[in-house]
């Protein structure tokens, strides 16, 4: 699937979700692997551009609502579930996993 198509599908998913949820602010939380990289407030009118921008860079984006705050989480693709409690506290994920060791990959 073309990246622009993926972005449009994700934005449509966000719009449908946002239409039935109320939130007063947005917090973007960024991860590199399981490590917390940083967080920033995002203006509500800037949520869709953030989603599209990060996805165009090949990152994954998801969201949820906690205490009247929209949390956008940005991460590299992997198959483990998002640890939302860590996102809310802006800290490293707790899962015991690591990136595959390149030296262990078959050549």
C-alpha positions in Angstrom: 0.0 0.0 0.0 1.3 3.5 -0.9 2.3 5.6 2.1 -0.1 8.4 1.2 -2.9 5.9 1.2 -1.8 4.7 4.7 -1.7 8.2 5.9 -5.2 9.0 4.6 -6.6 5.8 6.2 -5.0 6.7 9.6 -6.3 10.3 9.4 -9.8 9.0 8.7 -9.5 6.7 11.7 -8.4 9.6 13.8 -11.2 11.8 12.6 -13.8 9.1 13.4 -12.3 8.6 16.9 -12.1 12.4 17.6 -15.7 12.9 16.5 -16.8 10.9 19.6 -14.2 11.9 22.1 -13.7 15.2 23.9 -10.3 16.5 24.9 -8.8 19.8 25.9 -5.2 19.3 25.0 -2.8 17.0 23.2 0.5 15.5 24.3 2.8 14.0 21.7 5.1 11.3 23.2 8.0 9.9 21.0 9.8 6.6 21.4 12.9 5.2 19.8 12.5 1.4 20.3 11.4 1.0 23.9 13.2 4.2 25.0 11.3 7.4 25.7 12.8 10.2 23.5 10.7 13.2 24.5 7.3 14.8 24.6 5.7 18.0 23.7 2.4 19.7 23.8 0.6 20.0 20.4 -2.0 22.5 19.5 -5.3 20.7 18.7 -5.4 22.1 15.2 -1.9 20.6 14.7 -2.8 17.0 15.5 -3.6 15.9 11.9 -0.4 17.5 10.5 1.6 15.7 13.2 0.0 12.3 12.3 0.7 12.8 8.6 4.2 14.2 9.1 5.4 11.4 11.3 3.8 8.7 9.2 5.5 10.2 6.1 8.8 9.6 7.8 7.9 5.9 8.3 6.9 6.1 11.9 3.9 4.6 13.5 1.2 6.7 15.2 -1.5 5.8 17.6 -3.5 7.7 20.2 -5.7 7.4 23.3 -7.5 9.6 25.8 -6.4 10.0 29.4 -7.6 12.6 31.9 -9.1 14.8 29.1 -5.8 14.8 27.2 -5.2 13.3 23.8 -2.0 11.3 23.9 -0.3 10.8 20.5 2.4 8.2 20.6 5.0 8.0 17.9 7.3 5.0 17.5 9.2 2.8 15.1 7.4 -0.2 13.9 7.4 -3.3 16.0 4.9 -6.0 16.9 4.6 -5.4 20.7 1.6 -3.5 22.2 2.0 0.1 23.3 2.4 0.3 27.1 0.0 3.2 27.6 0.8 3.6 31.3 4.4 4.3 30.3 3.2 6.8 27.6 1.1 8.7 30.2 4.1 8.9 32.6 6.5 9.7 29.7 9.1 7.0 30.5 10.7 4.0 28.9 8.5 0.9 28.1 8.9 -1.9 30.6 8.8 -4.8 28.2 11.8 -7.1 28.3 12.8 -7.0 24.7 15.6 -5.7 22.5 16.4 -5.1 18.8 17.8 -8.1 17.0 21.5 -8.2 17.0 22.7 -7.6 13.4 25.7 -9.9 14.1 23.2 -12.8 14.7 21.5 -12.3 11.3 22.2 -14.8 8.6 24.3 -13.5 5.7 
